[in-house]
Amino acid sequence: MSRTGIALLFAALALATGLLGLLLSGVLATRALPLVRRADLKLVDWPSGEPPVSVALLSDLHVGNASTGPARLTRVVAEVDELNPDLILIAGDFLAGYRPPSAERIKTLLAPLSGLRAPLGVLAVPGNHDHGVGRASLGPALAALGVTLLVNQAIERGPLAIGGLDDPVTGHADIGPVMTELRRLSGARLVIAHSPEIVGELPADVSLLLAGHTHCGQIRLPLIAPNGPPWRYSRYECGLVQDPGRVVIVGAGIGSSLLPLRFGAPPDLWLLRLGPKALP
């Protein structure tokens, strides 16, 4: 083989090795424990005299694909419990794919969620994948694990009035009834929805929206469009976004969809400290 041929061969091997290493790093990123992001948020309608509470926000578990199975979910649950949150909120997409699994399969995949511990409980809303796999079967399965699924409903937990919207992506969110219920409750108002795209429809008296769905792009590489939301929602693609009179928090999620890869958008969960206008 000529020197040129040998040089090309080594170049090809180096490129293949680099690509393999990149692929492996993307696979490992989807299986890592989520980063814990933290924020202190002041809610202007906080009930007088009530102490602050800590809230863990998770989303996009996507259990049942190559990235996340019951074993990894068990590790995530242990990580959440170590944070000792007062309340745990899950912003939809519990299961991977759109093919409806059996009730027994759902029970097996989500069983680790029974280990979540929070004095004010564990609340959740459905995501678009949950409608694909059958939301009607998901609700009872979650209830058996101690997770309350809110479907266009509002509920009071401690000093919080929490509105849980059904999935906006599939057109199931119904804000009107949720706001009617929220305004009857006495706690500080927040809304949880699977997707942040609902933000433009929220009334001004909701000062906090918690969401997921975007995976923070999931795959963010140069010259490759991220696996994120439509451009009209790109402001709310990831993280903490401060709007006039409102905070929006969008988590990167725990699992992955489409490809079992993450680049530049590691899995995460949020630990929020919510309290009165002037936190101590």
Backbone bond lengths (Angstrom), bond angles and torsions (degrees), N, CA, C in turn:
res aa  C-N    CA-C-N  psi(-1)  N-CA   C-N-CA  omega(-1)  CA-C   N-CA-C  phi
1 M - - - 1.470 - - 1.529 109.26 -
2 S 1.306 116.11 137.41 1.458 121.04 -179.80 1.524 111.09 -69.74
3 R 1.353 114.82 163.51 1.464 119.17 177.14 1.526 111.39 -59.30
4 T 1.338 115.49 -37.93 1.475 119.15 178.72 1.515 110.33 -63.83
5 G 1.316 116.51 -42.70 1.459 120.43 179.14 1.514 112.22 -62.88
6 I 1.345 115.38 -42.11 1.461 119.48 178.79 1.530 110.73 -64.06
7 A 1.333 115.85 -41.49 1.467 119.60 178.94 1.521 111.44 -62.69
8 L 1.326 116.55 -41.77 1.465 120.01 178.33 1.518 111.33 -65.55
9 L 1.326 116.41 -38.08 1.463 120.44 179.10 1.523 110.50 -63.25
10 F 1.347 116.41 -46.28 1.461 119.72 179.08 1.528 111.43 -64.54
11 A 1.336 116.36 -36.47 1.465 119.92 178.04 1.529 110.48 -64.79
12 A 1.342 116.12 -41.88 1.460 120.48 179.04 1.527 111.06 -65.02
13 L 1.355 115.86 -41.22 1.464 119.30 178.54 1.525 111.19 -64.62
14 A 1.346 116.21 -40.53 1.463 119.84 178.89 1.525 111.13 -63.64
15 L 1.341 116.01 -41.38 1.455 120.34 179.06 1.520 110.78 -64.64
16 A 1.346 115.91 -44.54 1.464 119.83 179.77 1.521 111.19 -62.99
17 T 1.342 116.10 -40.68 1.464 120.08 178.74 1.522 110.86 -64.17
18 G 1.338 115.63 -42.20 1.461 119.53 178.63 1.518 112.22 -62.89
19 L 1.325 116.10 -43.94 1.465 120.23 179.41 1.524 111.04 -64.88
20 L 1.341 115.97 -40.17 1.465 119.78 178.62 1.522 110.39 -63.90
21 G 1.343 115.88 -42.25 1.460 119.28 177.80 1.517 112.10 -63.16
22 L 1.334 117.08 -40.60 1.460 121.47 177.90 1.520 110.80 -63.24
23 L 1.323 115.90 -43.14 1.461 120.50 179.25 1.522 110.67 -63.14
24 L 1.314 116.16 -43.53 1.462 120.05 179.87 1.520 111.04 -63.25
25 S 1.336 117.07 -41.12 1.463 119.62 179.34 1.523 111.02 -63.76
26 G 1.346 116.78 -36.34 1.455 120.40 177.82 1.511 112.60 -66.79
27 V 1.335 116.10 -38.39 1.465 120.78 178.08 1.523 110.07 -67.20
28 L 1.336 116.44 -46.55 1.463 120.02 -179.11 1.524 111.91 -63.19
29 A 1.338 116.59 -33.44 1.470 120.21 179.70 1.521 111.43 -62.67
30 T 1.333 117.62 -34.96 1.465 119.83 -179.38 1.523 112.10 -71.69
31 R 1.334 116.34 -19.01 1.464 120.08 -176.49 1.518 112.95 -103.47
32 A 1.322 116.09 -0.59 1.464 120.28 -179.97 1.526 110.08 -74.22
33 L 1.331 115.81 158.19 1.451 119.23 171.91 1.524 109.01 -65.61
34 P 1.312 117.59 142.44 1.470 119.61 -178.35 1.523 112.38 -66.01
35 L 1.333 114.84 145.39 1.454 120.14 170.38 1.528 109.39 -65.18
36 V 1.312 116.26 147.94 1.470 120.86 176.20 1.524 108.00 -103.46
37 R 1.307 116.61 113.01 1.464 121.92 177.20 1.531 107.91 -101.10
38 R 1.307 116.04 144.02 1.466 120.45 -172.71 1.523 110.93 -127.48
39 A 1.317 114.85 148.52 1.465 120.37 175.02 1.521 109.15 -155.59
40 D 1.337 115.70 142.69 1.461 123.17 170.78 1.523 107.26 -101.51
41 L 1.322 116.69 123.29 1.463 120.99 -176.94 1.523 109.77 -122.87
42 K 1.319 115.63 135.20 1.453 122.40 -179.11 1.521 108.83 -103.56
43 L 1.313 116.77 120.19 1.458 121.91 -179.40 1.526 109.37 -103.40
44 V 1.332 115.52 122.82 1.468 119.86 -171.76 1.526 112.79 -68.17
45 D 1.347 117.48 -22.35 1.466 119.65 -179.10 1.527 111.87 -98.87
46 W 1.324 116.66 24.65 1.458 120.83 -179.35 1.532 110.46 -62.88
47 P 1.344 118.03 132.44 1.473 120.47 -179.32 1.527 111.80 -60.68
48 S 1.300 115.88 134.61 1.457 121.81 -176.88 1.532 111.34 -58.43
49 G 1.318 115.17 131.92 1.456 120.71 175.18 1.516 115.40 85.06
50 E 1.327 117.95 -7.75 1.467 120.25 -178.61 1.534 110.05 -83.46
51 P 1.334 117.38 136.40 1.475 119.87 179.15 1.528 110.89 -75.09
52 P 1.328 117.39 161.58 1.465 120.47 176.05 1.530 111.85 -61.97
53 V 1.332 116.11 158.09 1.463 121.90 175.21 1.527 108.82 -128.86
54 S 1.320 115.30 154.62 1.464 120.62 176.31 1.526 108.75 -104.54
55 V 1.323 115.06 137.23 1.460 121.65 -176.13 1.526 108.88 -128.49
56 A 1.324 116.69 125.12 1.461 121.26 173.74 1.525 108.78 -94.03
57 L 1.329 116.07 129.76 1.464 121.98 178.79 1.521 109.42 -113.61
58 L 1.338 115.38 121.41 1.459 122.73 174.86 1.514 108.05 -119.81
59 S 1.333 116.40 160.80 1.457 120.04 173.65 1.520 109.49 -158.57
60 D 1.307 115.80 165.89 1.464 123.61 168.05 1.527 112.55 49.99
61 L 1.311 115.92 59.57 1.466 120.05 178.02 1.527 111.03 -67.09
62 H 1.311 117.00 -40.98 1.468 122.85 179.35 1.529 111.41 47.70
63 V 1.319 115.81 50.90 1.453 120.06 -178.95 1.535 109.54 -74.16
64 G 1.312 115.78 136.17 1.457 119.78 175.74 1.513 114.29 116.91
65 N 1.341 117.84 2.87 1.463 119.16 174.90 1.529 109.43 -113.71
66 A 1.329 116.48 -169.61 1.459 120.50 -174.58 1.522 113.10 -66.08
67 S 1.323 117.33 -20.15 1.463 120.36 -177.40 1.520 112.58 -85.31
68 T 1.292 117.17 -39.44 1.460 120.29 -170.98 1.519 111.40 -136.57
69 G 1.306 115.97 119.83 1.448 123.57 171.26 1.515 109.19 -121.87
70 P 1.316 118.00 -175.80 1.465 120.40 -179.15 1.534 113.86 -56.89
71 A 1.340 117.35 -34.03 1.470 119.14 -178.20 1.527 110.68 -65.55
72 R 1.339 117.53 -45.45 1.469 119.57 178.95 1.522 110.29 -67.79
73 L 1.311 117.46 -39.34 1.462 119.97 178.97 1.526 110.46 -61.48
74 T 1.323 117.21 -36.00 1.463 120.83 176.63 1.523 110.74 -60.62
75 R 1.338 116.98 -41.08 1.470 120.30 178.85 1.529 110.90 -67.03
76 V 1.336 116.49 -38.31 1.466 120.01 178.47 1.529 110.19 -64.80
77 V 1.314 116.88 -42.50 1.467 120.88 179.42 1.529 110.21 -60.69
78 A 1.330 116.15 -42.54 1.470 119.41 178.27 1.525 110.79 -62.64
79 E 1.334 116.97 -38.96 1.460 120.89 178.68 1.526 110.73 -63.20
80 V 1.323 116.85 -43.49 1.463 120.77 179.39 1.525 110.29 -63.68
81 D 1.323 117.29 -45.33 1.461 120.45 -177.96 1.530 111.70 -62.81
82 E 1.329 117.32 -32.09 1.470 120.37 178.49 1.535 111.74 -65.81
83 L 1.326 117.16 -21.70 1.464 121.23 178.43 1.520 112.33 -79.21
84 N 1.328 117.38 -13.59 1.468 123.17 178.62 1.529 113.29 53.92
85 P 1.327 118.71 50.81 1.469 119.06 179.19 1.527 111.02 -71.78
86 D 1.331 115.62 153.26 1.464 120.02 173.96 1.535 111.06 -76.43
87 L 1.334 115.89 -29.67 1.453 121.66 -176.06 1.523 108.24 -144.95
88 I 1.334 116.42 143.53 1.463 121.57 176.99 1.525 108.61 -120.39
89 L 1.343 116.12 129.30 1.458 122.43 178.20 1.527 108.83 -119.94
90 I 1.336 116.67 136.98 1.467 121.79 -179.96 1.530 107.92 -124.06
91 A 1.336 115.74 119.64 1.471 121.17 -172.60 1.528 113.41 -93.84
92 G 1.317 116.56 48.02 1.458 120.78 167.00 1.515 117.52 82.73
93 D 1.336 113.83 175.03 1.466 125.50 -175.01 1.524 111.09 59.94
94 F 1.321 114.64 69.17 1.458 121.42 179.51 1.526 112.09 -76.48
95 L 1.321 116.00 -39.58 1.462 120.68 -172.27 1.524 111.21 -112.68
96 A 1.311 115.89 153.51 1.459 121.70 179.79 1.529 110.25 -84.77
97 G 1.335 115.26 152.71 1.463 120.32 174.74 1.511 113.23 74.63
98 Y 1.319 114.72 -169.35 1.465 121.58 -179.61 1.528 111.74 -128.85
99 R 1.310 117.69 -0.85 1.466 119.80 -179.36 1.522 109.08 -83.66
100 P 1.342 118.31 124.05 1.468 120.71 -177.08 1.529 112.07 -63.43
101 P 1.330 117.83 119.45 1.463 119.94 174.47 1.523 110.58 -82.20
102 S 1.305 116.60 168.24 1.460 120.53 176.62 1.520 109.58 -70.57
103 A 1.333 115.10 161.06 1.460 119.77 178.25 1.522 110.44 -60.14
104 E 1.315 117.57 -36.21 1.461 121.36 179.36 1.527 110.99 -67.53
105 R 1.341 115.83 -37.98 1.456 120.34 178.49 1.526 110.84 -65.66
106 I 1.342 116.95 -42.76 1.470 120.71 177.31 1.523 110.02 -59.60
107 K 1.324 115.77 -43.80 1.462 120.63 -179.94 1.522 111.28 -60.21
108 T 1.332 116.93 -42.89 1.465 121.15 -178.94 1.523 111.46 -67.00
109 L 1.345 116.46 -44.86 1.453 120.68 -176.58 1.526 112.40 -65.05
110 L 1.327 116.47 -40.70 1.461 120.44 -172.54 1.522 113.66 -97.79
111 A 1.328 118.09 0.85 1.465 121.52 -176.91 1.530 113.87 -51.32
112 P 1.344 120.02 -38.25 1.475 118.28 -179.42 1.522 114.61 -59.37
113 L 1.334 118.62 -21.31 1.464 120.20 -179.66 1.525 111.87 -62.55
114 S 1.316 116.90 -19.72 1.470 119.40 178.40 1.526 111.39 -64.81
115 G 1.328 116.49 -16.11 1.454 120.18 179.79 1.515 114.51 -84.64
116 L 1.338 118.39 -5.87 1.460 120.38 178.98 1.529 110.37 -66.65
117 R 1.322 115.96 136.09 1.455 121.14 -176.89 1.526 109.91 -129.16
118 A 1.315 117.23 124.71 1.462 122.29 175.78 1.524 108.05 -158.01
119 P 1.321 118.71 131.80 1.467 121.06 -177.47 1.521 114.06 -56.85
120 L 1.331 117.78 -34.75 1.464 121.08 -178.46 1.529 112.42 -93.42
121 G 1.329 116.50 2.92 1.455 119.54 172.90 1.514 114.44 99.92
122 V 1.333 114.07 -178.55 1.463 123.32 179.03 1.528 107.66 -123.95
123 L 1.333 116.56 118.60 1.460 122.17 -178.38 1.523 108.86 -118.39
124 A 1.337 116.34 152.66 1.462 120.36 -177.80 1.520 110.13 -149.66
125 V 1.326 114.68 163.70 1.464 122.17 171.91 1.525 108.30 -128.79
126 P 1.338 118.36 158.81 1.466 120.25 179.63 1.528 111.92 -78.40
127 G 1.331 116.10 155.72 1.452 122.77 172.34 1.512 111.35 -114.95
128 N 1.309 116.89 -179.76 1.457 120.06 -178.48 1.526 112.08 -65.20
129 H 1.343 118.01 -37.44 1.464 119.74 177.05 1.529 110.96 -65.96
130 D 1.322 116.64 -32.78 1.461 119.72 179.71 1.518 111.48 -65.13
131 H 1.322 117.11 -33.64 1.463 119.44 174.60 1.523 110.62 -70.72
132 G 1.331 116.05 -32.81 1.454 118.96 178.31 1.512 113.35 -66.83
133 V 1.336 116.38 -38.67 1.466 119.63 -178.28 1.523 112.32 -88.07
134 G 1.330 116.98 -8.71 1.454 120.18 177.38 1.511 112.67 108.81
135 R 1.350 116.39 89.89 1.459 120.09 -177.32 1.517 112.04 -62.97
136 A 1.335 117.61 -31.75 1.464 120.59 -177.04 1.525 111.48 -60.32
137 S 1.322 117.15 -34.56 1.460 119.85 179.76 1.527 111.63 -85.00
138 L 1.327 117.17 -21.43 1.457 120.49 -178.20 1.524 111.87 -72.49
139 G 1.336 117.10 -41.54 1.460 120.75 -177.12 1.515 113.62 -55.21
140 P 1.342 118.68 -53.71 1.466 119.61 178.45 1.518 113.24 -61.54
141 A 1.349 116.51 -36.23 1.462 119.46 179.25 1.525 110.50 -63.82
142 L 1.325 117.02 -42.25 1.460 120.61 178.77 1.523 111.27 -67.88
143 A 1.334 116.42 -40.45 1.467 119.93 179.68 1.525 111.12 -58.84
144 A 1.326 116.03 -38.63 1.461 120.21 178.97 1.525 112.25 -66.38
145 L 1.330 116.46 -20.25 1.467 122.03 -179.97 1.528 111.98 -97.98
146 G 1.333 116.60 3.23 1.459 120.56 179.13 1.508 114.49 87.69
147 V 1.341 117.52 16.44 1.460 122.47 179.84 1.527 108.73 -108.74
148 T 1.323 117.47 124.78 1.463 122.40 179.21 1.520 109.32 -92.50
149 L 1.332 117.18 119.86 1.462 122.20 179.33 1.524 108.90 -91.51
150 L 1.334 116.60 120.05 1.458 122.03 177.44 1.521 109.07 -95.68
151 V 1.317 116.55 124.93 1.464 122.13 -178.04 1.522 107.41 -123.83
152 N 1.336 115.91 92.52 1.465 122.04 -174.13 1.528 110.67 53.19
153 Q 1.320 113.89 52.75 1.457 121.87 -178.65 1.521 109.59 -136.42
154 A 1.327 115.36 163.06 1.460 121.11 174.13 1.518 108.83 -126.80
155 I 1.329 114.39 150.29 1.454 119.31 -176.23 1.528 108.23 -148.74
156 E 1.312 116.79 150.43 1.456 121.13 178.30 1.519 109.59 -103.04
157 R 1.313 116.08 131.13 1.463 121.79 176.54 1.528 107.76 -135.80
158 G 1.328 116.45 110.16 1.455 119.96 -176.64 1.509 110.35 59.07
159 P 1.329 118.26 -130.18 1.469 121.20 -178.80 1.530 113.13 -86.00
160 L 1.324 118.08 9.15 1.467 121.49 -175.25 1.521 112.05 -110.60
161 A 1.325 115.28 139.26 1.468 122.66 168.46 1.530 105.73 -107.12
162 I 1.326 116.64 114.12 1.463 121.95 -169.26 1.525 109.94 -112.32
163 G 1.333 115.83 120.97 1.454 120.81 174.95 1.515 109.80 -97.61
164 G 1.322 116.85 122.64 1.458 121.37 -179.33 1.513 110.46 -108.25
165 L 1.335 116.96 110.48 1.459 121.56 -177.90 1.524 111.39 -89.32
166 D 1.313 115.67 142.09 1.458 120.41 168.51 1.530 107.84 -66.44
167 D 1.308 117.48 171.16 1.463 122.31 -168.31 1.529 113.60 -64.94
168 P 1.351 117.24 121.52 1.471 119.67 176.33 1.527 113.45 -70.75
169 V 1.322 117.95 -29.82 1.465 121.48 -174.88 1.519 111.30 -61.58
170 T 1.318 116.04 -40.92 1.459 121.19 -178.72 1.527 112.83 -94.40
171 G 1.334 116.71 8.23 1.458 120.80 175.40 1.517 114.90 79.33
172 H 1.325 117.93 21.40 1.466 120.33 -177.77 1.526 113.95 -97.95
173 A 1.331 117.67 -5.72 1.463 119.58 -179.99 1.523 110.54 -71.07
174 D 1.330 116.25 137.67 1.465 122.04 179.02 1.526 107.85 -135.22
175 I 1.310 115.47 96.85 1.460 120.71 -171.24 1.524 112.67 -71.28
176 G 1.328 117.54 -37.38 1.466 121.12 -174.37 1.517 114.33 -51.73
177 P 1.338 118.91 -58.33 1.464 119.57 179.93 1.523 113.41 -61.49
178 V 1.330 116.20 -34.32 1.468 119.19 179.59 1.524 110.31 -64.75
179 M 1.339 117.23 -44.64 1.452 119.79 -179.61 1.523 111.45 -66.65
180 T 1.315 117.20 -36.78 1.461 120.18 177.15 1.518 110.18 -59.53
181 E 1.342 116.75 -44.76 1.464 120.41 178.39 1.524 111.46 -67.64
182 L 1.329 116.68 -42.33 1.464 120.03 -178.85 1.522 111.75 -58.37
183 R 1.325 116.24 -41.99 1.463 120.26 -175.91 1.519 112.61 -72.35
184 R 1.308 117.14 -12.45 1.462 120.61 174.69 1.524 111.68 -86.39
185 L 1.334 116.32 -15.14 1.456 120.58 -178.26 1.520 109.84 -91.56
186 S 1.326 115.82 161.31 1.466 119.48 -172.87 1.521 113.91 -100.37
187 G 1.319 118.71 -6.45 1.451 120.53 -175.53 1.522 113.81 -82.85
188 A 1.341 115.26 171.34 1.459 121.50 173.75 1.529 108.96 -66.76
189 R 1.336 116.64 134.56 1.459 120.42 -170.32 1.525 112.72 -87.91
190 L 1.332 114.61 134.12 1.452 121.44 167.23 1.519 107.74 -142.84
191 V 1.328 115.26 157.25 1.461 121.74 178.57 1.517 108.09 -123.84
192 I 1.325 115.60 138.22 1.452 121.78 172.75 1.523 108.09 -117.49
193 A 1.323 116.01 133.04 1.465 122.61 179.20 1.516 107.91 -144.15
194 H 1.313 116.67 156.23 1.461 118.26 -179.50 1.521 111.67 -64.71
195 S 1.322 117.70 -43.49 1.458 121.42 -175.59 1.519 111.14 -115.24
196 P 1.342 117.25 142.15 1.469 119.94 178.50 1.523 113.09 -73.68
197 E 1.327 118.72 -6.41 1.465 120.77 -176.60 1.521 112.48 -62.71
198 I 1.314 117.47 -14.71 1.463 121.40 -179.55 1.522 111.88 -76.41
199 V 1.332 117.71 -8.07 1.454 121.26 -170.82 1.525 112.34 -57.94
200 G 1.324 118.20 -36.72 1.455 120.98 -178.11 1.514 113.75 -68.65
201 E 1.313 118.49 -13.79 1.462 122.36 -179.48 1.522 113.16 -100.90
202 L 1.333 117.10 -4.04 1.459 119.68 -178.12 1.525 110.94 -78.23
203 P 1.328 118.10 139.58 1.466 120.35 176.46 1.520 111.00 -72.08
204 A 1.318 116.05 166.30 1.458 121.49 -173.08 1.521 113.23 -67.22
205 D 1.333 118.52 -20.69 1.458 119.38 -177.18 1.523 113.25 -86.06
206 V 1.324 117.28 14.03 1.464 121.48 169.86 1.527 106.73 -109.14
207 S 1.327 116.15 109.76 1.461 119.75 -173.08 1.522 113.43 -96.33
208 L 1.348 117.95 -3.29 1.458 120.25 -178.69 1.525 110.21 -145.23
209 L 1.332 115.80 125.63 1.462 122.96 174.42 1.520 108.29 -119.69
210 L 1.336 116.00 129.81 1.462 122.67 177.52 1.517 108.56 -115.39
211 A 1.338 117.22 134.00 1.460 119.96 -173.90 1.527 110.72 -154.37
212 G 1.323 114.49 177.87 1.465 122.91 176.34 1.520 109.06 -142.90
213 H 1.323 116.78 -125.71 1.464 126.23 172.23 1.522 114.94 76.31
214 T 1.308 119.37 -40.86 1.462 121.27 -171.27 1.528 113.27 -77.97
215 H 1.327 117.41 -20.54 1.473 123.08 -173.75 1.532 111.27 58.70
216 C 1.333 116.54 17.25 1.478 122.19 -175.21 1.523 111.32 54.09
217 G 1.323 115.75 30.53 1.458 120.63 179.81 1.517 113.38 97.88
218 Q 1.334 117.19 -30.40 1.471 126.25 179.43 1.531 113.12 63.91
219 I 1.326 117.21 -54.67 1.464 120.81 177.76 1.519 108.23 -120.92
220 R 1.331 115.01 107.23 1.460 120.73 -176.83 1.526 108.33 -122.74
221 L 1.323 115.47 94.64 1.455 122.64 179.57 1.522 109.60 -124.02
222 P 1.315 118.09 152.03 1.467 119.61 177.66 1.524 111.64 -56.22
223 L 1.326 115.65 137.28 1.465 124.23 177.01 1.518 113.90 69.72
224 I 1.346 117.17 4.77 1.463 120.37 177.90 1.520 108.12 -120.32
225 A 1.318 116.84 124.53 1.466 120.68 -179.12 1.522 109.80 -64.44
226 P 1.331 117.93 134.42 1.459 119.86 179.40 1.515 111.40 -66.33
227 N 1.336 114.80 154.40 1.458 121.08 177.55 1.523 108.13 -81.26
228 G 1.337 115.90 62.08 1.453 120.72 -173.37 1.511 112.53 -114.87
229 P 1.327 116.78 -162.26 1.460 121.47 -175.30 1.519 111.71 -78.43
230 P 1.318 117.81 167.70 1.467 120.26 173.49 1.527 110.36 -56.38
231 W 1.318 116.90 155.23 1.459 120.42 -173.84 1.519 113.03 -59.07
232 R 1.320 118.07 -29.01 1.465 118.17 -178.30 1.531 111.36 -68.59
233 Y 1.342 117.66 -13.70 1.460 121.05 177.14 1.525 111.85 -110.74
234 S 1.328 117.73 10.46 1.459 119.93 -171.12 1.531 112.20 -63.24
235 R 1.314 118.04 -25.01 1.463 120.28 176.72 1.522 110.67 -60.30
236 Y 1.322 116.43 -29.11 1.463 121.66 -176.41 1.528 111.48 -107.12
237 E 1.320 116.21 31.15 1.462 119.16 -177.01 1.519 112.40 -71.60
238 C 1.329 117.11 -31.16 1.466 116.96 -171.03 1.519 111.47 -164.06
239 G 1.334 115.46 140.99 1.451 120.84 167.68 1.517 114.93 82.58
240 L 1.329 114.85 -155.96 1.460 122.28 -177.39 1.525 109.06 -96.17
241 V 1.326 114.88 123.49 1.460 121.64 -179.38 1.523 108.05 -120.49
242 Q 1.318 116.60 123.59 1.464 121.60 179.75 1.523 109.72 -98.02
243 D 1.314 116.91 113.72 1.450 123.11 172.57 1.527 108.68 -104.42
244 P 1.324 119.09 163.38 1.467 120.15 175.06 1.530 110.89 -57.76
245 G 1.316 116.72 115.40 1.457 121.31 177.16 1.511 115.22 77.95
246 R 1.345 118.55 5.75 1.467 119.52 -176.50 1.525 110.42 -153.88
247 V 1.328 115.08 143.85 1.466 122.12 171.56 1.523 108.02 -113.20
248 V 1.324 115.86 135.43 1.463 122.41 175.14 1.522 107.75 -118.11
249 I 1.328 116.28 128.44 1.460 120.69 176.15 1.522 108.47 -119.19
250 V 1.325 115.45 125.42 1.466 122.29 -178.63 1.524 108.24 -120.98
251 G 1.321 116.38 115.44 1.452 120.76 -179.68 1.519 112.66 -82.44
252 A 1.338 115.70 153.74 1.463 121.30 176.58 1.515 112.22 -76.54
253 G 1.330 116.61 -14.62 1.453 120.14 179.20 1.518 112.86 87.35
254 I 1.316 114.38 170.73 1.462 122.38 -177.31 1.519 111.39 -95.63
255 G 1.341 117.10 -45.94 1.455 121.52 -174.87 1.513 113.10 -102.77
256 S 1.320 115.36 -156.87 1.462 121.54 -179.53 1.515 109.12 -140.44
257 S 1.330 115.38 158.66 1.466 120.14 175.42 1.519 108.85 -128.85
258 L 1.305 116.56 166.30 1.463 124.25 -176.40 1.533 109.88 62.08
259 L 1.314 118.84 -84.83 1.458 122.15 178.95 1.529 110.22 -104.80
260 P 1.333 118.11 141.91 1.473 120.27 177.46 1.523 110.88 -79.94
261 L 1.341 115.94 58.27 1.457 122.41 -176.36 1.515 109.90 -137.69
262 R 1.335 115.21 146.20 1.467 121.35 170.62 1.526 108.06 -138.12
263 F 1.328 114.77 129.91 1.454 121.17 174.33 1.521 108.57 -133.66
264 G 1.317 117.26 124.35 1.456 120.57 176.35 1.509 114.80 69.61
265 A 1.314 117.90 9.53 1.468 121.96 -179.91 1.526 108.21 -147.92
266 P 1.333 117.88 72.26 1.465 120.44 -175.67 1.518 111.81 -64.51
267 P 1.322 117.05 153.88 1.469 119.52 175.47 1.521 109.84 -61.06
268 D 1.332 115.77 146.47 1.461 118.06 179.28 1.515 111.07 -150.03
269 L 1.321 114.64 168.29 1.457 123.85 168.61 1.520 105.88 -141.00
270 W 1.328 115.37 160.55 1.471 120.94 -177.77 1.521 110.11 -113.86
271 L 1.319 115.23 140.47 1.457 121.31 168.91 1.522 106.83 -115.69
272 L 1.315 116.10 111.56 1.460 122.88 -175.03 1.521 109.96 -107.01
273 R 1.311 115.25 138.78 1.464 120.75 171.61 1.513 107.47 -109.27
274 L 1.316 115.08 110.98 1.458 121.23 -176.98 1.507 109.45 -105.16
275 G 1.328 114.61 139.12 1.459 117.40 -178.61 1.507 112.42 -164.48
276 P 1.337 116.18 -167.01 1.472 120.61 -176.96 1.520 111.70 -69.35
277 K 1.307 114.63 175.72 1.463 120.09 -174.69 1.531 111.54 -57.02
278 A 1.320 116.80 -31.70 1.461 120.64 177.85 1.532 108.84 -118.33
279 L 1.336 116.79 96.50 1.458 120.07 179.69 1.532 109.78 -72.41
280 P 1.317 117.16 142.47 1.479 120.05 178.87 1.531 110.00 -71.17
